[in-house]
Amino acid sequence: MSEIQNPKPVFDLHDRIFKFAYNTKLFVKKLPRNISNIEYAKQLIRSSGSVAANYIEASESLSKKDFVMRIKICRKEAKESVLWLRLVDALTIHEAERKILIDEATQLMKIFGAIISKI
């Protein structure tokens, strides 16, 4: 009897970006409530969500020029997310989670940069 092999997992950037925005939201919920965190968290939620929204727009773009512009916005918003992640006051217990999100945003920036350079 032959064994059924699982195919290689398909790399889905849509899912990865969605998970980044979702995990960012979960992280923000855990932050201590103080004036600076409230303002930085708002910006962080906006920029991480904007990465996802602009990638959807890029996927549905009407022209190559529109696609490139949207991908550049995705890269910019990912970079901005790194800034806000670095600025929030996270408790020590959440530091590992913050580093994971910073790493993911940095990887997304590199992916978007690679997409732009190949066009």
Buried (B, 14 or more C-beta within 10 A) or exposed (E): EEEEEEEEEEEEBEEBBBEBBEBBBEBBEEBEEEEEBEEBBEBBBBBBBBBBBBBEBBEEBEEEEEBBBBBBBBBBBBBBBBBBBEBBEBEEEBEEBBEEBBEBBBEBBEBBBEBBEEE
